[in-house]
Amino acid sequence: MTTDSSDPIPRRRRRWPRVLALGMAVLVLSASGVGWWFYERLDGNIRTDTRTAHELRKYEAERPVSVVRDAQNILLIGSDNRGGEGNGKYGRDTGTQRSDTTILLHLQAGGRSATAVSIPRDLMVDIPACDRPGGKPAQARFAQFNWAFETGGAACTIRTVEKLTGIRVDHHVIVDFNGFKRLVNAVGGVEMCLKEPVDDDDAHLKLPAGRQVLHGEQALGYVRARYSIGDGSDTERIGRQQEFMSSLVKKVQSNGVLLNPAKLYPVLNAATSSLTTDPGLDSLKDLYDLVRGLRDIPREKIRFLTIPRQPYTYNKNRDELVQPDADRLFRQLRLDRPVPVSHAVTASTSGVPKTAGLGSYQGTTAARGICE
């Protein structure tokens, strides 16, 4: 008796590899679908600032040109807008906003180093004639730096920075209060070591001295606190912001975040949902390329410093540039040359450097946090 080649039992045995392959294909397609959904969500989080690009095109003839190919200058603006959801607790919404924190991030060509230069909000500068959001022109004036953002938004701030430094701003990123809090929470908090206790009603912050991990609300209060810590100057606050950003960079660079999808996605979601960028950085791919370049820079080559400044001659509550130090710094960045950062400094009561050594600038690096 011969065996029928169409016997159903052997046929089922021959079919199971096909069924397994089909199942694997379904899983792969499903995973791809989830991955695409994540990508689309993250990409869609980013808001595009087309108005600034339009305004800058109107003043292209007066803007500086890029000197070194592949070097990038990105202006990071922390907005003190109180009109957004959850932002009202930080002050009354008057319908205007100012740049609470502004950092010029210079990325050296070839990914050799990154230098983040803080621009004091109280620095007295020449603000060019700018268009207000409603289209009404505002006259040029000599005023404190953060008035530029209130007057004409990011476009006016960028033109003010370019006029001050002679450096072409290639991209800009705006982050609000809540965006900062979400990012800090997404990385699991940032460790800091407070030299003295903090009790600041305006910043909604009360912390003991010593080593501790600051989460969203506390972190925001800490980087915004001013009059209750040290000498109450904006310069000291910038120093604390630099120390905090240094520790945040170290946390994001750690393998525990970058190599763990469960931790990386919340970080990306928090970061992208809090950003408003120019059209050149408004996609996940653009931001990924930027972050990938930063990830490969050695920590000791990521520097945080402040524009050389001193109390303004006519008002000690305002700042003015220290020359020729400031112009020398701007030239180094403009020509994509290394910027020396000194740690041989005199510490203030809050542990923030006050004066830098000859030939270098006050600051810190991502390899050197306040708790080390």
Secondary structure as GFF3:
##gff-version 3
##sequence-region A 1 372
A	DSSP	alpha_helix	8	45	.	.	.	ID=ss1
A	DSSP	beta_strand	47	48	.	.	.	ID=ss2
A	DSSP	alpha_helix	50	58	.	.	.	ID=ss3
A	DSSP	three_ten_helix	60	62	.	.	.	ID=ss4
A	DSSP	beta_strand	72	79	.	.	.	ID=ss5
A	DSSP	three_ten_helix	88	90	.	.	.	ID=ss6
A	DSSP	beta_strand	99	107	.	.	.	ID=ss7
A	DSSP	three_ten_helix	109	111	.	.	.	ID=ss8
A	DSSP	beta_strand	114	118	.	.	.	ID=ss9
A	DSSP	beta_strand	124	127	.	.	.	ID=ss10
A	DSSP	beta_strand	130	131	.	.	.	ID=ss11
A	DSSP	beta_strand	137	138	.	.	.	ID=ss12
A	DSSP	beta_strand	141	144	.	.	.	ID=ss13
A	DSSP	alpha_helix	147	165	.	.	.	ID=ss14
A	DSSP	beta_strand	171	175	.	.	.	ID=ss15
A	DSSP	alpha_helix	177	186	.	.	.	ID=ss16
A	DSSP	beta_strand	190	194	.	.	.	ID=ss17
A	DSSP	beta_strand	198	200	.	.	.	ID=ss18
A	DSSP	beta_strand	205	207	.	.	.	ID=ss19
A	DSSP	beta_strand	210	214	.	.	.	ID=ss20
A	DSSP	alpha_helix	216	224	.	.	.	ID=ss21
A	DSSP	alpha_helix	234	253	.	.	.	ID=ss22
A	DSSP	alpha_helix	255	258	.	.	.	ID=ss23
A	DSSP	alpha_helix	261	273	.	.	.	ID=ss24
A	DSSP	beta_strand	275	277	.	.	.	ID=ss25
A	DSSP	three_ten_helix	279	281	.	.	.	ID=ss26
A	DSSP	alpha_helix	284	295	.	.	.	ID=ss27
A	DSSP	three_ten_helix	299	301	.	.	.	ID=ss28
A	DSSP	beta_strand	302	306	.	.	.	ID=ss29
A	DSSP	beta_strand	309	312	.	.	.	ID=ss30
A	DSSP	beta_strand	315	321	.	.	.	ID=ss31
A	DSSP	alpha_helix	325	334	.	.	.	ID=ss32
A	DSSP	beta_strand	341	342	.	.	.	ID=ss33
A	DSSP	beta_strand	346	347	.	.	.	ID=ss34
A	DSSP	beta_strand	353	355	.	.	.	ID=ss35
A	DSSP	beta_strand	361	365	.	.	.	ID=ss36
###
